[in-house]
Amino acid sequence: MAELVPFAVPIESDKTLLVWELSSGPTAEALHHSLFTAFSQFGLLYSVRVFPNAAVAHPGFYAVIKFYSARAAHRAQKACDRKQLFQKSPVKVRLGTRHKAVQHQALALNSSKCQELANYYFGFNGCSKRIIKVPCSPWKQYGQEEEGYLSDFSLEEEEFRLPELD
């Protein structure tokens, strides 16, 4: 079954992973890089955020990882939970558990995140930042047979350019 991946900031709990029992040895930046490398193999990541443990807990870090795809988050959770990904001790990985009663409005992605998402799923690889709209009306609307309509077919392109990023 296909999964719908909207061009919106992922806020659903089934797209969010909590990773804890991260070692206190490396820096937060090094852990960010290691987590990004380990989890991006399961799908496109929206964000990886690393935080120090609370003062009352043992030294170390935990992370919140957001995927665009719930399916990718589920695969990552199953594959990485209780595994030694990039450190000597295993990490714990769980899906987020936000209460359903809380309603959040979907936020639009910024243009660079939209381009990243499109490149990942459609394979554009940043080749074009323009969108071409091609109007095409069904041939039955004109009361012609398909062959007659197609012989008179012509394309009119309207070109739109995405704004350049600073």
VEXRO-838956 format. One line per field, with one value per residue (C-alpha): x, y, z; residue number from 1. Coordinates in Angstrom, 2 decimals, always signed. Layout:
BEGIN
px (X_...);
py (Y_...);
pz (Z_...);
seq (NUM_...);
//
This chain:
BEGIN
px (+0.00_+1.32_+2.00_+1.05_+3.93_+2.67_+4.84_+4.38_+6.39_+6.01_+4.23_+2.66_+3.99_+4.40_+7.03_+9.04_+11.64_+13.08_+16.61_+18.24_+21.16_+23.53_+27.10_+28.48_+31.88_+31.34_+30.11_+26.50_+27.65_+29.43_+26.35_+24.16_+26.34_+26.37_+22.60_+21.94_+24.16_+22.62_+18.96_+18.98_+19.48_+15.82_+14.34_+14.55_+14.94_+13.27_+15.38_+17.80_+18.02_+20.43_+19.96_+21.97_+20.33_+18.74_+21.08_+19.39_+20.05_+23.37_+25.62_+24.86_+22.47_+19.12_+17.82_+14.57_+14.54_+11.72_+11.06_+8.79_+7.50_+5.84_+6.83_+10.50_+10.27_+8.77_+11.51_+14.21_+12.74_+12.59_+16.07_+17.90_+16.30_+18.77_+21.55_+25.09_+24.82_+27.94_+28.85_+29.86_+26.55_+23.14_+20.74_+17.01_+14.69_+10.94_+8.23_+6.77_+3.62_+1.75_-1.82_-4.42_-6.55_-3.94_-4.65_-1.85_-2.17_+0.13_+2.90_+4.18_+7.76_+10.22_+11.36_+14.68_+12.92_+10.33_+13.12_+14.90_+11.69_+10.93_+14.50_+14.36_+11.04_+10.97_+14.70_+15.07_+18.52_+18.17_+18.23_+15.38_+13.73_+10.95_+7.45_+5.79_+2.00_+0.66_-3.08_-4.70_-8.44_-10.11_-10.93_-14.56_-15.15_-14.79_-17.15_-14.40_-13.18_-9.86_-7.90_-9.25_-8.51_-4.97_-4.12_-5.00_-3.18_-0.70_+0.98_+0.95_+3.48_+3.28_+6.52_+6.84_+10.13_+10.68_+12.30_+16.02_+17.16_+19.49);
py (+0.00_+3.44_+6.06_+9.68_+11.97_+15.56_+18.61_+19.68_+19.67_+16.14_+16.43_+12.99_+10.80_+7.81_+9.79_+10.69_+8.51_+8.96_+7.59_+7.38_+5.85_+7.69_+7.79_+10.86_+10.42_+12.14_+15.70_+16.51_+17.48_+14.15_+12.28_+14.32_+13.26_+9.60_+9.53_+11.22_+8.70_+5.69_+6.68_+8.29_+4.87_+4.15_+7.26_+11.01_+12.78_+16.06_+16.68_+15.17_+16.95_+15.90_+16.95_+16.36_+14.15_+15.88_+16.63_+13.94_+11.22_+9.62_+11.62_+11.20_+12.31_+11.54_+12.46_+13.18_+12.14_+13.11_+11.32_+12.48_+8.90_+6.89_+3.69_+4.71_+5.58_+2.16_+0.36_+2.39_+1.71_-2.04_-2.24_+0.01_-0.65_-2.31_-2.29_-0.96_+1.47_+3.58_+3.15_+0.26_+0.04_-0.48_+2.42_+2.34_+3.55_+4.11_+5.70_+8.91_+8.73_+12.01_+11.99_+11.98_+14.64_+17.29_+18.79_+20.55_+22.47_+21.33_+23.78_+24.27_+23.33_+26.04_+25.99_+24.23_+21.41_+21.14_+20.81_+18.21_+16.18_+16.37_+15.39_+12.38_+10.98_+12.14_+12.01_+15.53_+15.94_+19.71_+19.88_+22.35_+24.92_+25.67_+24.31_+24.05_+24.02_+22.43_+22.97_+20.00_+19.63_+16.30_+15.74_+14.86_+18.42_+19.63_+17.05_+15.55_+12.05_+11.35_+11.16_+14.49_+16.22_+14.87_+16.09_+19.64_+19.24_+21.92_+22.68_+26.03_+26.27_+28.61_+28.75_+29.54_+29.94_+29.21_+32.06_+31.78_+30.99_+33.35);
pz (+0.00_-0.91_+1.73_+1.27_+2.23_+2.40_+1.80_+5.42_+8.62_+10.05_+13.41_+13.73_+16.53_+14.19_+12.26_+15.38_+17.07_+20.55_+20.86_+24.28_+26.14_+23.84_+25.12_+26.89_+25.20_+21.84_+21.44_+20.57_+17.05_+16.56_+17.80_+15.42_+12.49_+13.58_+14.12_+10.78_+9.00_+10.76_+10.41_+6.97_+5.41_+6.27_+4.63_+4.33_+7.67_+8.49_+11.59_+14.07_+17.42_+20.18_+23.81_+27.00_+29.61_+32.59_+35.52_+37.65_+35.03_+34.20_+31.84_+28.18_+25.50_+23.92_+20.47_+18.68_+15.03_+12.64_+9.38_+6.56_+6.25_+9.02_+7.24_+7.31_+11.01_+11.80_+9.84_+11.59_+15.03_+14.46_+12.94_+15.43_+18.82_+21.26_+18.65_+18.86_+15.99_+16.36_+20.03_+22.29_+24.16_+22.53_+22.11_+22.77_+20.03_+20.41_+18.30_+19.68_+21.77_+21.52_+22.76_+19.97_+21.70_+20.90_+17.47_+15.65_+12.43_+9.64_+8.91_+5.38_+4.60_+3.64_+0.02_+0.65_+2.54_-0.28_-2.83_-0.66_-0.33_-4.06_-4.94_-2.63_-3.84_-7.46_-8.21_-9.61_-8.05_-8.09_-11.90_-12.15_-9.95_-12.40_-12.58_-15.96_-16.16_-19.33_-19.83_-21.54_-22.03_-22.67_-26.34_-25.62_-24.40_-27.98_-29.47_-31.65_-32.00_-30.30_-33.57_-34.81_-31.56_-31.30_-34.79_-33.67_-30.34_-29.32_-26.01_-24.34_-21.54_-18.62_-16.68_-12.98_-11.18_-7.52_-5.59_-5.05_-1.54_+0.32);
seq (1_2_3_4_5_6_7_8_9_10_11_12_13_14_15_16_17_18_19_20_21_22_23_24_25_26_27_28_29_30_31_32_33_34_35_36_37_38_39_40_41_42_43_44_45_46_47_48_49_50_51_52_53_54_55_56_57_58_59_60_61_62_63_64_65_66_67_68_69_70_71_72_73_74_75_76_77_78_79_80_81_82_83_84_85_86_87_88_89_90_91_92_93_94_95_96_97_98_99_100_101_102_103_104_105_106_107_108_109_110_111_112_113_114_115_116_117_118_119_120_121_122_123_124_125_126_127_128_129_130_131_132_133_134_135_136_137_138_139_140_141_142_143_144_145_146_147_148_149_150_151_152_153_154_155_156_157_158_159_160_161_162_163_164_165_166);
//
